[in-house]
Amino acid sequence: MELDHGVPVIDVDLASKKSRALLDTGGSYKLLVTPVEAKKLGLEKELAAAKPIGGGCYAGEQQVRLGALSWLKVGPFAASEIETVFATFGKDNGSGLP
């Protein structure tokens, strides 16, 4: 774990794609992936397959889609078919969910 602009992040493997992630122990979801990150990692198929649901955060109402990623690995820990929320994060509501 290291600090990135004052935020603690870790390296993760999302569906065989390397990324950096914020650990949010206060979230009610198992995994949140922003649409921008999903597109950057080539996860458009998973994003498009996710079902729209209502949602909100400290910044108000937001677009949320519920789906799954085939694989999540953090260090020695791994899980398959991990429930994933695709949503904007914080005040960034301009990412264009499908």
ROSE-4610 file (N, C-alpha, C; in Angstrom, 1 decimal, always signed):
// ROSE-4610
residu = [M/M/M/E/E/E/L/L/L/D/D/D/H/H/H/G/G/G/V/V/V/P/P/P/V/V/V/I/I/I/D/D/D/V/V/V/D/D/D/L/L/L/A/A/A/S/S/S/K/K/K/K/K/K/S/S/S/R/R/R/A/A/A/L/L/L/L/L/L/D/D/D/T/T/T/G/G/G/G/G/G/S/S/S/Y/Y/Y/K/K/K/L/L/L/L/L/L/V/V/V/T/T/T/P/P/P/V/V/V/E/E/E/A/A/A/K/K/K/K/K/K/L/L/L/G/G/G/L/L/L/E/E/E/K/K/K/E/E/E/L/L/L/A/A/A/A/A/A/A/A/A/K/K/K/P/P/P/I/I/I/G/G/G/G/G/G/G/G/G/C/C/C/Y/Y/Y/A/A/A/G/G/G/E/E/E/Q/Q/Q/Q/Q/Q/V/V/V/R/R/R/L/L/L/G/G/G/A/A/A/L/L/L/S/S/S/W/W/W/L/L/L/K/K/K/V/V/V/G/G/G/P/P/P/F/F/F/A/A/A/A/A/A/S/S/S/E/E/E/I/I/I/E/E/E/T/T/T/V/V/V/F/F/F/A/A/A/T/T/T/F/F/F/G/G/G/K/K/K/D/D/D/N/N/N/G/G/G/S/S/S/G/G/G/L/L/L/P/P/P]
num = [1/1/1/2/2/2/3/3/3/4/4/4/5/5/5/6/6/6/7/7/7/8/8/8/9/9/9/10/10/10/11/11/11/12/12/12/13/13/13/14/14/14/15/15/15/16/16/16/17/17/17/18/18/18/19/19/19/20/20/20/21/21/21/22/22/22/23/23/23/24/24/24/25/25/25/26/26/26/27/27/27/28/28/28/29/29/29/30/30/30/31/31/31/32/32/32/33/33/33/34/34/34/35/35/35/36/36/36/37/37/37/38/38/38/39/39/39/40/40/40/41/41/41/42/42/42/43/43/43/44/44/44/45/45/45/46/46/46/47/47/47/48/48/48/49/49/49/50/50/50/51/51/51/52/52/52/53/53/53/54/54/54/55/55/55/56/56/56/57/57/57/58/58/58/59/59/59/60/60/60/61/61/61/62/62/62/63/63/63/64/64/64/65/65/65/66/66/66/67/67/67/68/68/68/69/69/69/70/70/70/71/71/71/72/72/72/73/73/73/74/74/74/75/75/75/76/76/76/77/77/77/78/78/78/79/79/79/80/80/80/81/81/81/82/82/82/83/83/83/84/84/84/85/85/85/86/86/86/87/87/87/88/88/88/89/89/89/90/90/90/91/91/91/92/92/92/93/93/93/94/94/94/95/95/95/96/96/96/97/97/97/98/98/98]
x = [+0.9/+0.0/+0.9/+0.5/+1.2/+0.2/+0.7/-0.2/-0.1/-1.2/-1.3/-2.1/-1.5/-2.1/-2.8/-2.2/-2.8/-3.8/-4.0/-5.1/-4.4/-4.7/-4.1/-4.6/-3.7/-4.0/-3.2/-3.7/-3.0/-3.1/-2.2/-2.2/-3.2/-4.0/-5.0/-4.9/-5.5/-5.7/-7.2/-7.7/-9.2/-9.4/-9.9/-10.2/-8.9/-7.8/-6.5/-5.9/-6.4/-5.9/-5.4/-4.2/-3.6/-4.1/-4.4/-4.9/-4.5/-4.8/-4.6/-5.9/-6.1/-7.4/-7.3/-8.4/-8.6/-9.4/-8.9/-9.7/-10.7/-12.0/-13.0/-13.8/-13.4/-14.0/-15.4/-15.8/-17.1/-18.2/-17.8/-18.7/-19.5/-20.8/-21.7/-21.5/-20.6/-20.4/-19.1/-19.0/-17.7/-16.6/-17.0/-16.1/-16.8/-16.2/-16.7/-15.7/-16.1/-15.2/-15.9/-15.2/-15.8/-15.8/-16.8/-16.9/-15.6/-14.9/-13.7/-12.6/-12.5/-11.5/-11.9/-13.2/-13.6/-13.2/-13.4/-13.1/-11.5/-10.8/-9.3/-8.8/-9.5/-9.0/-9.6/-10.4/-11.0/-12.2/-12.9/-14.0/-15.4/-15.4/-16.7/-17.8/-17.5/-18.5/-19.1/-18.3/-18.8/-19.6/-19.2/-19.9/-21.3/-21.3/-22.5/-23.5/-23.0/-23.9/-24.5/-23.9/-24.4/-25.7/-26.6/-28.0/-28.1/-28.8/-29.0/-29.8/-29.3/-30.0/-29.9/-30.7/-30.6/-29.4/-29.0/-27.8/-27.6/-26.8/-26.4/-25.1/-24.6/-23.4/-23.4/-22.3/-22.3/-22.5/-22.2/-22.4/-23.8/-24.7/-26.1/-26.3/-27.4/-27.8/-26.8/-26.6/-25.6/-26.1/-25.6/-26.0/-25.1/-25.8/-25.2/-25.6/-24.7/-25.0/-24.4/-25.1/-24.7/-24.3/-23.1/-22.7/-21.7/-20.7/-19.7/-18.4/-17.3/-16.1/-15.6/-15.0/-14.7/-13.6/-12.8/-11.6/-11.1/-10.8/-10.2/-9.1/-7.9/-6.8/-6.1/-5.9/-5.2/-4.2/-2.9/-1.8/-2.1/-2.1/-2.3/-3.8/-4.7/-6.1/-6.8/-7.6/-8.3/-9.7/-10.6/-12.0/-12.5/-13.4/-14.0/-15.4/-15.9/-17.3/-17.6/-16.8/-17.0/-18.1/-19.1/-20.1/-19.5/-19.8/-19.2/-20.2/-20.0/-20.9/-20.0/-20.7/-20.1/-20.7/-20.0/-20.6/-19.5/-20.0/-19.1/-18.6/-17.6/-17.0/-17.0/-17.6/-17.6/-18.4/-17.8/-18.5/-18.4/-17.6/-17.4/-18.6/-19.6/-20.8/-20.8/-19.7/-19.7/-19.0/-19.0/-18.3/-19.1/-20.4/-21.1/-21.4/-22.1/-22.5/-23.4/-23.3/-24.2/-25.6]
y = [-1.2/+0.0/+1.2/+2.2/+3.5/+4.7/+5.9/+7.0/+7.6/+7.9/+8.5/+9.8/+11.0/+12.2/+12.2/+11.6/+11.5/+10.4/+9.6/+8.5/+7.2/+6.3/+5.0/+4.1/+3.6/+2.7/+1.4/+0.4/-0.9/-1.3/-2.2/-2.7/-3.9/-4.0/-5.1/-5.7/-6.9/-7.5/-7.6/-6.9/-6.9/-7.6/-8.8/-9.6/-9.6/-9.9/-10.1/-8.7/-7.6/-6.3/-5.7/-5.1/-4.4/-3.1/-2.7/-1.4/-1.1/+0.2/+0.6/+0.9/+0.6/+0.7/+1.3/+2.0/+2.6/+1.5/+1.3/+0.4/+1.3/+1.0/+1.8/+0.8/+0.8/-0.2/+0.3/+1.5/+2.0/+1.8/+1.3/+1.1/-0.1/-0.1/-1.2/-2.2/-2.0/-2.8/-3.6/-4.7/-5.5/-4.8/-4.3/-3.7/-2.6/-1.4/-0.3/+0.0/+0.0/+0.4/+1.5/+2.6/+3.7/+3.4/+4.0/+3.7/+4.1/+5.2/+5.6/+4.5/+4.0/+2.9/+1.6/+1.3/+0.1/+0.2/+1.4/+1.6/+1.5/+2.1/+2.1/+0.7/-0.2/-1.6/-2.5/-2.0/-2.9/-3.7/-3.2/-3.9/-3.4/-2.9/-2.4/-3.4/-4.6/-5.7/-5.9/-6.0/-6.1/-4.9/-3.7/-2.5/-2.5/-2.8/-2.8/-3.9/-5.0/-6.1/-5.8/-4.9/-4.5/-3.9/-4.2/-3.7/-2.4/-1.4/-0.2/-0.3/+0.3/+0.3/+1.8/+2.1/+3.4/+3.5/+4.7/+4.8/+6.2/+6.4/+7.7/+7.6/+8.8/+8.9/+10.2/+10.6/+11.8/+13.0/+12.9/+14.0/+14.0/+13.1/+13.0/+11.8/+11.9/+10.8/+10.6/+9.3/+9.0/+7.8/+7.6/+6.5/+5.3/+4.2/+3.0/+1.8/+0.9/-0.3/-1.5/-2.6/-3.7/-4.9/-5.4/-6.5/-7.4/-7.9/-8.8/-8.7/-8.9/-9.1/-10.6/-11.2/-12.6/-12.9/-11.9/-12.2/-10.9/-11.1/-10.0/-10.6/-10.0/-10.5/-9.4/-9.5/-8.5/-9.3/-9.1/-9.8/-11.3/-12.1/-13.5/-13.9/-12.9/-13.2/-13.1/-14.0/-14.0/-14.4/-13.9/-14.3/-14.3/-15.1/-15.1/-14.7/-14.2/-13.7/-12.8/-11.7/-10.8/-9.7/-9.6/-8.6/-7.3/-6.5/-5.2/-4.1/-3.0/-1.8/-1.0/-0.6/+0.4/+1.7/+2.7/+3.9/+5.0/+6.2/+7.4/+7.4/+8.1/+8.1/+9.5/+9.8/+11.1/+12.1/+13.2/+14.2/+14.1/+13.1/+12.9/+12.2/+13.0/+12.4/+12.6/+12.9/+13.1/+12.0/+10.8/+9.7/+9.0/+9.2/+8.7/+7.2/+6.7/+5.3/+5.0/+3.8/+3.4/+3.2]
z = [+0.0/+0.0/+0.0/-0.8/-0.8/-0.9/-0.7/-0.8/-2.2/-2.8/-4.1/-4.0/-3.9/-3.7/-2.3/-1.3/+0.0/+0.2/-0.8/-0.7/-0.7/+0.3/+0.3/-0.9/-1.7/-2.8/-2.8/-3.5/-3.6/-5.1/-5.5/-6.8/-6.8/-7.8/-7.9/-9.4/-9.5/-10.8/-11.0/-11.9/-12.2/-13.6/-13.5/-14.8/-15.6/-15.0/-15.6/-16.1/-15.7/-16.0/-14.7/-14.8/-13.7/-13.4/-12.2/-11.9/-10.4/-10.0/-8.7/-8.1/-6.8/-6.2/-4.8/-4.5/-3.2/-2.3/-1.1/-0.2/+0.6/+0.4/+1.1/+2.0/+3.2/+4.1/+4.6/+4.2/+4.6/+3.5/+2.3/+1.2/+1.5/+0.9/+1.0/-0.1/-1.0/-2.2/-2.0/-2.8/-2.7/-3.6/-4.7/-5.6/-6.4/-6.5/-7.3/-8.4/-9.6/-10.7/-11.4/-11.6/-12.4/-13.9/-14.6/-16.0/-16.8/-16.3/-16.9/-16.8/-15.6/-15.3/-16.1/-16.1/-16.9/-18.4/-18.9/-20.4/-20.5/-19.6/-19.6/-19.6/-18.8/-18.7/-19.7/-20.6/-21.6/-21.1/-20.1/-19.5/-20.0/-21.2/-21.7/-21.8/-22.1/-22.1/-20.8/-19.7/-18.4/-17.9/-18.3/-18.0/-18.7/-20.0/-20.7/-20.2/-19.7/-19.2/-17.9/-17.1/-15.8/-15.8/-14.9/-14.8/-14.1/-14.6/-13.9/-12.6/-11.6/-10.3/-9.7/-8.8/-8.2/-7.2/-7.0/-6.1/-5.7/-4.6/-4.2/-3.4/-3.1/-2.3/-1.6/-0.9/-0.2/-1.1/-2.4/-3.3/-3.9/-3.5/-4.0/-4.9/-5.7/-6.6/-7.6/-8.0/-9.1/-9.9/-11.1/-11.9/-11.4/-11.3/-10.8/-11.6/-11.9/-12.6/-11.8/-11.7/-10.9/-11.8/-11.7/-12.6/-11.9/-12.6/-12.1/-12.9/-12.3/-13.0/-12.7/-13.7/-13.6/-12.6/-12.3/-11.5/-10.7/-9.5/-8.7/-7.8/-7.9/-7.1/-6.4/-5.1/-4.3/-3.5/-3.9/-3.3/-3.5/-2.4/-2.5/-2.4/-2.3/-2.2/-3.6/-3.9/-5.2/-5.0/-5.9/-5.9/-7.4/-7.7/-9.1/-9.0/-10.2/-10.3/-9.1/-9.0/-7.9/-8.2/-7.4/-7.6/-7.7/-8.7/-9.0/-9.3/-8.6/-8.9/-9.8/-10.9/-11.9/-11.6/-11.1/-10.7/-10.7/-10.9/-10.7/-9.2/-9.0/-7.6/-7.1/-6.0/-5.4/-6.2/-6.6/-7.3/-8.8/-9.3/-10.7/-11.4/-11.8/-12.4/-13.9/-14.5/-15.9/-16.7/-16.2/-16.9/-17.9/-18.0/-19.1/-19.0/-18.0/-17.9/-19.1/-19.7/-20.8/-20.3]
